[in-house]
């Protein structure tokens, strides 16, 4: 019997029970519960790291069990993304009572997303040139070579082969039920468009046949309430998911390998700090206290830092916008959905620092892959703006040309 593994699992389960007991305090907000889970995960991960070392057999076996909670939570969030986006947009548009309002919301939201992403891309270029990031002198790893080949064969071709009109056309859903499976990189936008059309159709029906239209609106509202109950049920698991993810991250991290990244790590977090400053200025300009705002979205930031999924942050984002900030549903759902695909400030910043592409290919082992996934999720949350909390992305090169990273080598 593997006693160290059994001990680690029992210790993890015990921490989960203690966390659950502490989280029962009704006066505790979700942010406090998430913070407690984060601290517990860091502490437990450090203990495992110092006892067994990183990437040892026992650590790998233990993490496989911890992933039931951590990755399981991420998959639950991914499960509710499409239903949440679809129902939220449908309900929001149906409540506008004026289809022309959708155009105003779309223009304002998309303009803000594109503006901040452009700023982030420029910040990335500035930081890259400031630090002179290159891949010179780094040793290529086999896993990194395989991943680069997979990206070039499976992803880059899909993006670079499309011109702007074709890319825009790809947003329009041919089969909405297929898009609801999330099979395409643009599936979320396609679902948003489909839901918006259904919402406008509901408004037209209300105008033409008030009785039928009102029945449809009642059904949409009931569906929205049903899905939100599901979302809040999953949200209650956030502290446990964060604890498991943080335990995995800390226990398996290799500080020496991270230090090899040296200037890239510093450059990444300098870009992060600059973008936080940019969004703080935007918040101040609109009369919103930045510190209060960031405190309210703390659970979103925390999950983004610890999770491996971009789209999975959408439910937390919408929840934070509507329940903690008071953003109307019509804006929150729309901005969160589009922010996931075109509002990637951290992604634009990070990719434009992208000697990263060279680092991907050259840093040995998979240390860099683990590190950049975690840091990227954190950076992507920097799209916090006055009307939107969301900003994570599901595509690798959003905010800049798909092949831009090659010019930085």
N, C-alpha and C positions, 0 to 999 in steps of 0.2 A: 504494500500500500504506500502511496506517495504522501507521506505525512506533511511535508512542507506545503504541498498543493492544497491538501485538506485544511491545513491551518489557515492559509491565505483566504480560502473560500469562506471558512467560518468567520474569520475576522471581517471580511467584506460584508457578509450577511449581517453580522452584529452591528456594524456601522450603519447599514441601511435601516435596521430596526431602530437604532438610537436616533438617526436622522428623522425617521417617521414619527417617533415619539415627540421629538422637539418641534417638529413642524405642525403638530396638532394644536399648538398655541394659536387661538383664534385672533390674537392681536398682531401676529406676525404677517407681514406682507409677503407676496411672492418673492420680491427682491431679497428680503432677509433670508428666506428659506433657500433661495438659490445661492446666496453668499455662503451660507452655512454648508451647503453641499459642496461648493467649490473649495472651501477651506478644508473640509474633511477629506476630499479627494486628493488635494495637494499633500496634506499631512500623511495620509496612508501611502500615497505614491512614493513620497520621499523615504518612508520607512522601508518599503519594499526595495527601493533603489539601493539604499545603503546596505541592506542585508544581503541581497542577491546580486547586485550589479545590474547593468542594463543589458537587455537582449540575451539574457541567459535562458536556458530551457525552462526553468521553473517560472520565470517571469512570463514567458510566452504562453505557457499552459494556464497560468493564472489569468492573464489578460483575455484568453479565449473564453473563460467563464465570466469575467467582468463584462465582456462585450454583449452578453445576453441582456444586460441592463442598459449599457451605453448605446450600442448599436441598435438594440431593440427600441429604445426611446426615439432614436433618430428615424427609424423606419416607421414608427407610429406617426411621427410628424409628417413624413413624406406621404403617408397614407391619407392624411386629411388635407393635404395641400390643394389638390385639384377640386375636391368637393367644396372646400372653403372659398377658393377663388371664384369658382363658378357661381355658387349661391350668393356670395357677397356682392359680386358685380351685378348679377341679375336683380337682386333685391334693391341695390342702390339705385340702379337706373330706373327701375319700376317706381321708385319713390320720388323721382325727380319731378314728376307731373308736367315736365316740360323737356322734351327731348333736346332742345337747343342748349340746355344747361350742361349736357354731356360734353358738348364741344368746348365750352369754356373750361370745364374741369380738365379735359384732355390737354388742351393747349397749355394751361398753366403748369400742370404736373409734368408733362413731357419736357417742356422748356426748362423747368428747374432741374430735372434729371440730367438732361443733356448738358446744361451749363456747368453743373457741379462735376460731371464726369470729364468734361473738357478741362476744367481747372485741375482736376486730379491728374489727368494725363500730362499736362504741362508741368505740374509739380514733379511727376515721375521723371520727366526728361531733365528737369533742373537738378534733381538729386543725383541722377545717374551721371550727369556731366560733372557735378561737384565732386563726387567720389571717384570718378574715372573707372566705373565698374567694367570689368572684362572677365573673360573666362581663362585668361592666360595663366599657365602654370598649374592648372587644376588637372586632376587625373580622372579620366572617364571611367564610370562604373558600368558594369554589364546591365544592371537593372535600369539605370538611367538611359542607356542606349536603347533598350527594348521599349521603354516607355516613349521615348522620342519618336521611334519608328511607328509606334501605335498611333501617336497623335498625328503624325504626318499622313499616315495612311487612312485613318478613320475619321479624323476631325478636320484637319487643316484643309483637306480637299473639299469637304462639304462647304466650308466657309469661303475659301479663296476662289472657288469656281463660280461663285454667285456675284453678279454685279448688284448695284444698289436697287434697281427696279426688281430684280429677281428676289433679293432679300426681303424687300417689302411685300412682294407677292407671297412669299413663304409664310408670312404671318396669317394670311387668310386661310381659314380651315376648309379643307375639302371634305373631310369626314370628322365632325366634331367629337364623335364617340372615340375615334382613334386618338385624337389629340388629348382626350381626357385620360388616356393611359400614360401621358407624358413621354411618348415615344420619340418626339423630335426636340431639338434644342429650343425651338420657338413654340413649343406646345402651350406654355403658360399664356403667352400673348394671344395665341389662337383661341384658347378657352375664354380669355377676357373679351375678345371680339365677338365670339359666338354668344356669350352671356349678354353682352351689351345689345346685340341685335334682338335677342329674345326679350330683353327689358323694354326696348323701344316698341317691339310688337305688342307687348302687354299694354303700353300706354296708348297705342293706336286702338287696340281692342276696347280699352276703357272709354275712349272717345266715341267709338262707333256703337258699342253695346255696353252700356254702363253696368248692367246686371252681371253679364259674363265677365267683364273686365274686373269688377270688384271681387268676384269669386276667384279669379286667377291671382289677384293681388293678395288675397287672404291665404291662398295655397303657397304662394312664394314666401310670404312672411312666416308661415308655419314651418316651411322647409328651412328657412334661415335660422329660426329658433332651434330647430332640431340639430342642425349641423353645429351651431355654436355650443350647444350642450356637449356634443362630442368633443369639440375643440377644448373646452374648459376641463373636460374629463382627462384629456391627454396632458393639458398644461399642468395639472396637479402633480404629474410625474417628473416635472422638470428638475427639481432638486436632486432626485435620484439619478437621473440621466447625466446631469452635470457632474455629480460626484464620481460616477463610473468613468466618464470620459476624462476627467482630470486625473484620476488614478492611473489610467492607461497612459496618458501623455507624460506624466512626471516619472512614472516607473520605467518607461521605455526610452526616455530621452538620454542622449549622450552629450554632456556638456562640452567635451573636448571636440567632438565633431561639429557642434554648433559654433564653437569659437573659430573653427577653420573657415567659417563663412565670413568672419570678421567684419569687414567694411560693409558687406551686403546687409548684415543684420542691423548695423547702425543706420545705414541708409534707409532700410525699410521702415524703421521706427521713427526716423526723422520725417520721412514722408507721411507717416501716420500722424505724427504730432502736428505737422503743417495742416493736414486736412481736418483734423479736429479743430484747429484754429479757424480755418475757413468756415466750417459749419457753425462754430461759435459766433463768428462775425455775422453770418446770415441770421442766426437766431436773435442776436442783439439788435440787428437792423430792423427786424420785424417786431421788436418789443417783447421778446421772450427771454427769460433768464436762462442762460446756457447751463449753469450748474443744476438748476431744478430740472431742466429738460433731460440732461444726461442721467440724473438720478432716477427719473421716471422710466427711462428705457434701459436701466441697468440689467434686468433679466435678459433682454434681447442681446445686449453686448456680451454678457457672460456666456450665453448659449452659443453665440456665433464664434466666440473664442475657443470653445471646447469641442464644438461639433465638427463633423466632416461633411456636412451637407449644407448647401446654400439655400436651396428651395425650402428646406425644412424649417428655416427661420421665418417663413411667411406667417404661419399661424401666430407665433409669438409677436411678430411685428404688428399685425392687425389688432391683436389683443391689446398690446401696449398703446397703440394709437387711439383706439376707441374707448378703452376703459380707464386708462391712466392719464392720457393727454386730452381727451375730449374731441378728437378729430372725427368729423362726420363719416359715417360708413361709406358714403359715395366717394369720398376722397381717399380714405384709408385703404380700402380694398383695391382701388384702381392704382394708387401710388405704390403699394406694396407689390402688386403683381408685376407692374412694369419696372419697378426698381430692381426686381430680381434678374432682369435680363438686360436693361440698358442703363441702370443707375448704379453701376459698379465703380464707385469712386476708389475704393481700396484696390480693386482689380486693375483699373487704369493706371493708378499710381504704381502698383507693384510690377505690372508687366512692363511699364515703361522704364523701370529700373533694370530691366530684364537682361542684364548680363545673367539674369535668372535663367534664361533659356540655356546659356552656356553652363551655368552652375548645375542645372538639371542633368546635363549630359556628362559632367565631369567629376562631381563630388562622389567619392566612393561610397558604397553601401547605400542604404535608403534613408540615411539620416536627413538629408535635405528635403526629400519628399515629405517626410513626416513633419518637419519643422515648417516648411513653407505652406502646407495645407492648414496648419493651425494658425500661423500668423496671417495668412491670407484671409481666413474667415474673420479674424479680428479686424483687419484693415477694411474689409468690405462693408462692415457695419458703419463705416464712417459716413455713409450717405444720409445720416440723420439730418433732416432739414425741417423747417418749420411745419411743413404739411405732410411730412412722411418720416417714418422711422426706418423703413426698409431700405435696402441698398445692396444686399448680397447678390451674387451672380451665379449663374449655372454654366456660363460659357467661359472659356479660358482667356480669350483675348478681347473681351468687351472693352469699349472705350478707346481702342486703338486698332489699327489694321492688324489682321490676323498674322501677318508675317513681319510685323514691326520688330519683334524681339530679335530677329536675326541680324538686324542692322546694328545691334548694340554689342555684338561679340567682338 
